[in-house]
Amino acid sequence: MADRRTLQAEMISAHSGPAPGYGMQRDLEVCKLVDTTTCIGCKACEVACAEWNDLPFSPTTFDNTYQTMPETRWNFWNLIKFNEHQNPDGTIQWLMRKDQCMHCADPGCLAACPADGAIVKYANGIVDFNQENCIGCEFCVSGCPFNIPRFNPETKRVYKCTLCSDRVGEGLEPACIKACPTGCLKFGTKDDMKFIGEERAKQLRENFGWQNAGVYDPQSVGGTHVIYVLHDATDPERYGDLPKNPQIPWSYTVWKWLFKPVLGTFALFGFLGVLFHYVTSGPRRTQPEPPEKDGADANINV
Amino acid sequence: MPISTSSAVQRFDDKARESFESVGQTTVYRGELLRHPVYTRLLHWMVALFFFLALFTGFAIYLPWLFRWFTPIFGGGPLSRVMHPWFGVGFVFFFGLQALNWLQPMIWTAADSNWTRNMGKIVSGEAKMDPPDTGFFNAGQKIQFWEIVGGCVAYLITGIILWAGARTFGRISVAISYVVHDISALIMLGGIFIHIYESTFGQPGTFQSMIRGAVSEAWAWTFHPAWYKQVAGRDPQQACEEARRQMTTGSKP
């Protein structure tokens, strides 16, 4: 994509007015759109994810639902969550939501991470873990409002959905998108997905009677690069712990950008302080100190 | 005194001091006083060892630009992360024993309030000797001791939360613990510079108290006059003046 931008005409010889199209660039932020209203719970995306990312499957527990396992794992990044929601009028809604990393514009995992280069956010919006730099402290787990990073006790590293950054880098869609048979998963630029999502929500509101239908793109984390169309955007919690107002602990930001340098310098002053004391006041010696040498020449003879 | 050490702790400490005398030895020469027995010294250096191990592994996790310096010493980031809590446990364990060992002499007294009031003069060197009522530990040492006691409690609580992680204790408790843990470390880091300075270059003659266990009488009457009076049975001021007289008459031909 970069080559297309560099080969955009900036100036044209003998042309009246500015070069046509210059500065009209597409937003390169990528986005995945999950339409929960057309998901049929086939789990093709789960399989595609495990296949493409070569994730070893491990035994799971059957809890009398259609859900593959209770929650995502270090080797299972894409999980359809099945939820039975009872409406006030007694009817049941069977909800399916694709649970995975949301790729926040303001990633809490990255804010919390102390290891140099373990988490990166690409300009296209993908938040990716570099396991070779991960130290396994699991601070990212506390930073994430969506409960996504998963620790592998064997490798002592943390894993999660990469939004198939390897595929996206080659101009391909993520594996889950490719596998989806209903078209409930879409992939494109953030603007396009937002547009399609809003159109679908409007359709749901006007034609299907879902008064509260809307797009889930929480601004408390700067928006996400995975967005949902929900039947009821006012109550995302019913879709299996999707937080209504996801928050990143402010302590990480304040601590890293304010306290760390300020207090680090402060602690260093402990060292500078004693050095200064030694040079100015000098040591306190045991008393009595030996008398100084008599005569003015005493110091010269040293 | 508001608190007194319970007899069980007293018995434990006495027994430990007694049995550790067979581990090492303390030679007190003429003109010297016993300052720290083998047990105390051993605990001190175990605390110091684990403190620095925990500090350096902690540095690796603490600041990105210390990451590249300190992680290779301990075999990389993941290993630093694995070992740091264990070093911390060692630090808290040995300091816990030391705290029991020093509970009695570390109790804050009126003499310490007096010392704090005169701190400016003492630090600047204007006061050649510490106030006459300064006992086995002065107020500065006691402040540092109780800071580390508080710090250890903070370390232990926040450290266990960070160790087990957000999956066990929740996101918010980890986010708070991270800050508290690091502030505690920074206070101790600032304190350790003062501690090392005062025990070596700042007050010559102090370092041997933790190596050989003995200090000179002159050191004792200068920095801990009330303790000197208690163990030597002489008035520190008088002893100092006597020594001064001997020194001046001795040095003159």
Contacts between the chains, C-beta under 8 A, distances in Angstrom:
chain1	res1	chain2	res2	distance
A	112	B	175	7.5
A	112	B	178	7.8
A	114	B	61	5.0
A	114	B	62	7.0
A	114	B	64	7.4
A	114	B	67	7.7
A	115	B	61	7.8
A	115	B	67	7.0
A	115	B	77	5.6
A	116	B	64	4.8
A	116	B	67	5.0
A	116	B	68	7.1
A	133	B	77	7.3
A	134	B	77	7.7
A	134	B	78	7.5
A	135	B	60	7.9
A	135	B	61	7.0
A	135	B	71	7.8
A	135	B	76	7.9
A	135	B	77	3.4
A	135	B	78	5.0
A	135	B	80	6.8
A	135	B	81	4.4
A	136	B	78	5.2
A	136	B	81	5.5
A	136	B	82	7.6
A	137	B	61	6.2
A	137	B	81	5.1
A	137	B	162	7.8
A	138	B	165	4.2
A	138	B	166	6.6
A	138	B	167	7.4
A	139	B	162	7.9
A	139	B	174	7.1
A	139	B	178	6.8
A	141	B	165	5.9
A	141	B	166	4.2
A	141	B	167	6.1
A	141	B	171	7.5
A	141	B	174	7.7
A	142	B	165	7.2
A	142	B	166	3.7
A	142	B	171	4.4
A	142	B	172	7.9
A	142	B	174	3.6
A	142	B	175	5.5
A	142	B	178	7.7
A	143	B	171	7.5
A	143	B	175	7.7
A	144	B	171	7.7
A	145	B	171	7.7
A	151	B	165	7.6
A	151	B	167	7.7
A	156	B	78	4.9
A	156	B	81	7.6
A	156	B	82	7.0
A	157	B	78	7.6
A	249	B	171	6.6
A	249	B	172	6.4
A	249	B	175	3.4
A	249	B	176	7.9
A	251	B	175	4.6
A	251	B	176	6.3
A	251	B	178	6.8
A	251	B	179	5.0
A	252	B	175	6.3
A	252	B	178	7.4
A	255	B	178	6.9
A	255	B	179	5.2
A	255	B	182	7.1
A	259	B	179	7.2
A	259	B	182	7.6
A	259	B	183	7.6
A	260	B	62	7.8
A	260	B	63	6.5
A	260	B	182	7.8
A	263	B	182	7.7
A	263	B	183	6.9
A	263	B	186	4.8
A	264	B	63	6.6
A	264	B	186	7.2
A	266	B	186	6.8
A	266	B	190	6.7
A	267	B	186	4.6
A	267	B	189	4.3
A	267	B	190	4.6
A	269	B	190	7.2
A	270	B	189	6.8
A	270	B	190	3.6
A	270	B	191	7.0
A	270	B	192	7.4
A	270	B	193	3.7
A	270	B	194	6.1
A	271	B	193	4.6
A	273	B	193	7.1
A	273	B	194	7.4
A	274	B	193	5.3
A	274	B	194	6.0
A	274	B	196	8.0
A	274	B	197	3.7
A	274	B	201	8.0
A	274	B	202	6.9
A	277	B	123	7.3
A	277	B	197	7.3
A	277	B	202	7.1
A	278	B	197	7.2
A	278	B	201	5.7
A	278	B	202	7.0
A	281	B	123	7.4
A	281	B	124	5.6
A	281	B	125	4.5
A	282	B	125	6.7
A	283	B	201	5.9
A	283	B	202	5.5
A	283	B	203	6.4
A	283	B	204	5.7
A	284	B	122	7.8
A	284	B	125	5.5
A	284	B	128	7.5
A	284	B	202	6.7
A	284	B	203	5.3
A	284	B	222	7.9
A	284	B	223	7.8
A	285	B	203	7.9
A	285	B	204	6.1
A	285	B	205	8.0
A	285	B	222	7.9
A	286	B	204	7.3
A	286	B	205	5.4
A	286	B	216	6.6
A	286	B	218	4.2
A	286	B	219	4.8
A	286	B	222	4.6
A	286	B	223	7.6
A	287	B	128	5.4
A	287	B	129	5.4
A	287	B	218	6.7
A	287	B	221	7.3
A	287	B	222	4.5
A	287	B	240	5.3
A	287	B	244	7.8
A	288	B	218	7.5
A	288	B	240	5.9
A	288	B	241	7.9
A	288	B	243	5.4
A	288	B	244	3.8
A	288	B	247	5.8
A	290	B	247	6.2
A	290	B	251	7.2
A	291	B	247	6.8
A	291	B	248	5.7
A	291	B	251	6.0
